[in-house]
């Protein structure tokens, strides 16, 4: 098992400082936020410099998170999406990072369910072809408040695409909020699990909006999810890869980020061993 510091847990921190925090608070790896990575590269940073930094700290780069809005499927919008995919994939390869996360938002939520699946399948296939050129794979994250939201949909896209560089990330909150249960996770083929997002939260109350800033503002163990049951379910598959401490918490983002990184790692260790 590799324990990664997720870049969202230290939301206001730049990517170089994320690496130092991860080293000094006991992590093995980094899950880089794509927004931080792109900002770093757009302002004079290079993947070579970043890799030298992570190597000097003894850290791997486990995932680049994420290529957003993979539902863009028409004309210039799709070409822009594929250019973004290529840029992140190339950067991941240069960082010797095996995995880029991909996810759809709500851009095609007005379409029938089968159309949604067709569009996502076509786009994931196109993205996967890029990854094959660079030796990079992709983990699909299903987003609980969109039409492409369930574990079953993610697995069906993987089946339809039929390439060996597409899998799933087991995000505790998104999968819990879209109706999955620990026993569903325990039945998965471990080879389809590319990462774990160790996180908590709750469902919206009647009439409440799907606002992640509110619904996910919890350290694991503070929300509705049975964290130990979900942890045990992942371990039951035999998966032993990257576990990423993801804290989506506007409240704690205002704390000392070293303290937060330490608390996230210690909390994850308490459940995972």
N, C-alpha and C positions, 0 to 999 in steps of 0.2 A: 504494500500500500504506500502510495505517495500522498502526502498532505500538501495541498496547494493553498496559497493565499489568493483569494478571488479579488480582482481589482475593484469590484463594487463595494467590498467591505471597507476599503480605504478610499472612498469615492472621490474626495477632494485632493487626493495625493497624485503627484505625477509619477510616471512609470519607473523612473530611475530610483526615486525614493521608495516606491513599492518594493523594489528588489532589495534595498537595504533593510527595510522593515521586515520583509520575509526572512532574510538571513538572520537578523538579530533577534527574531521572536520564534525561531525554531522550525520553520517550514522547509520542505524539500523542493518545492516547485512553485511556479507562478501560473495563475490563470490571468492573462493580460486582457484588460478591456480594450477593444478595438479602437474606441474613441481616444483613449490615452495613447495608444500606439500610433495612430494616424497623426495626432497632434505632435507627438515627439518627432516623427519622421518629417512632418511639414515644417518643423522649426529647427532643422539642422541635424537632428539625430539620425543615426544609421543603424541598421540591424547588426552590422559588424560591431559597433560600439556597444550596443545593448547586449549582444551575446557575450562580449568580453566581460561586461559587468556581471551578468548572471553567472558566467563560468567562474569568475573570481570569488563569488559568494557560494559556490558549490550548489547552485540552483539549476534545475532544468526549467524549461518553458513548456508547460504541459498542454496549454490550450490558448488559442486566441478567441476571445469572446466579444463580439460575434458579428457575422454578416447578417444584417437586419433586412427585413422586408423582402424576403426571397420570393414573395408572391408577385413581384413586379414582372409582368409578362408581355407587355406590349411595347413595340417600337423602341424609342430612345430610353424609356424607363428600364426595359429589360437589358439593353446594352450597358446602361450605367450600372445596373446590378452586377452584371457579369464582369465589368471592369473592376468593381469593388471586390468581387470574389477573387479575381486574379491578383490584385494587389495584396490582399490579406493572405492569400495562399502562398504567394512568393515570399512574403515576409516571414510566414511561419516556416517555410522550408529553409530560409537563411538562418533562422533562429534554432534550427533542428527541433522544431515543435511539431509533434505528430498530428495535431488536431485543430481544426477550426470549427467553431460552433456556427450553426445556421438556424435561422428562425423566421417564421412568417408573422406579420402583424395583421391588421384588420383591413388591408387594402382590397381584398376580394370577398369580404364578409357578406356582400350583397348577392353573391353568386350561389347557385344551388350547391349542395354538399358534394355531388359528384364532379361538378366543374371545379370546385376548389381542389379536390384531390387530383384531378387531371393536370391542373396548372402547377401545383406543387410538385407532382411527379416529374413533369417535363423540365421544370427549372432545377430541381435537385439533380436530375440526370445530367444536365448541362454543367452544373457546378462540379459534380463528381468527375466529369471528364477533365476539367481543369486540374483537379487534385491529382489525378493519375499522372499527369505530366510532371508534377512536382513531388510526388511521393507523399502527399498529404491526404488525410482523411477528414470526414465531416461528421460532427454529432448534431443530430436534429434535436432541438428543444421545442416541444409543443407548448403553446402559450394559452393559459387557462381561459382567458377572456376573448379568444378569437374562435373562428370556425374550425381552424386546424389546431385542435386542442387536446386530443386524447392519445394515450399510449397506443391504442389500436390503430389510429390513423398514421401515427409515425411508423409503426411496424409495417403497415400496408404499403406506405411509400417506399420503404427499404426493400420490400419484396418486389414491388413493381419495377424499381430501378435496377435491381439485380447486380449491383456493383459491390466489390469487396471493400470499398472505402467509405461506406455510409453506415452509420449506427445511431445510437440514441444516447443522450445524457439523461440520467435519472435525477431530475430536479424534484426534490420532495414536495415543495409547495405547489408547483404547477401541476404535477400529476395528481396530488391529493385533491386540489381544487377542481380538477376536471373529472374526478370520480374514480381514479385508480385506488387500489388497496394494496397493502404490503404483499398479500398472497399473489397478486398479479405480477409484481416485480420478482418474487422468488421463483416464478416459473420461467423467467426469461433465459435465453441462451446468453451466457456471459460474454460471448464474442460479439454480441450486438451492443454491449454496454461500453461506451467510450469514456464516460466520466460520470461523476456523481456531484450534484450540488447539494451540499449539506445545509439545509435551511428550514425555516419554520414560518408560520403565519396562520391565518384564519380565513374562513369564507366570509363573503359580505353578508351582512344582516339584511332582512327583507327591506327592499327599497334603497339599499346602500349601493353606491357605485363600485365598480371594480377598480379601486385606486390602490396600486401597489404600495404607494408611500404610507398608506394606512394599514392595509391588509398584511403586509410583510414586515412590519416594523417590530419584529420579535427576534430575540436570540433563540436558537434551537432549544426547546424545552419550555419556552414561555407561551407558545401558541397552541393551536388545536391538534397539531400533528403528533402522533405517537412516534417520536423520533427513534426510540429504541427498536420498535417493530419495523420501521422502514430500514433502519441500519441493518438489522438482522436479516431482512429480506434480501437486500443487496448481497450481503456476505454469503447467504445461502446459495446464490448462483455460482459461487466460486470466483467472482470478480475480485481482482486484487490490484486495480490500477489507480487512477487519479481520483482523489476525494478533495473537493474544493469547498473551503469554508466560505459560504456566501451569506453575507449579512446585509440585507436590503433595508437599512434602518436610518431614516433621516434624523432620528433622535441620537443614535450613537455615532453618526458621522460627525457630530459636534464634539465628541470626546477626544482625548489624546489617542491618536491613531495607533501608536505602539501598544497602548493598553487594550485597544479593541482587537488588534491582530493577535495579541497574546490570549485574550479571552476567547476569541474564536477558535484558536488552535487547541487550547486546553479543553474547551467545551466539546469539540469534535473528538478529541482523544478519549474523553470520558465515555462516550458512547461507542466508539469504534475499537478501543483498546490500543 
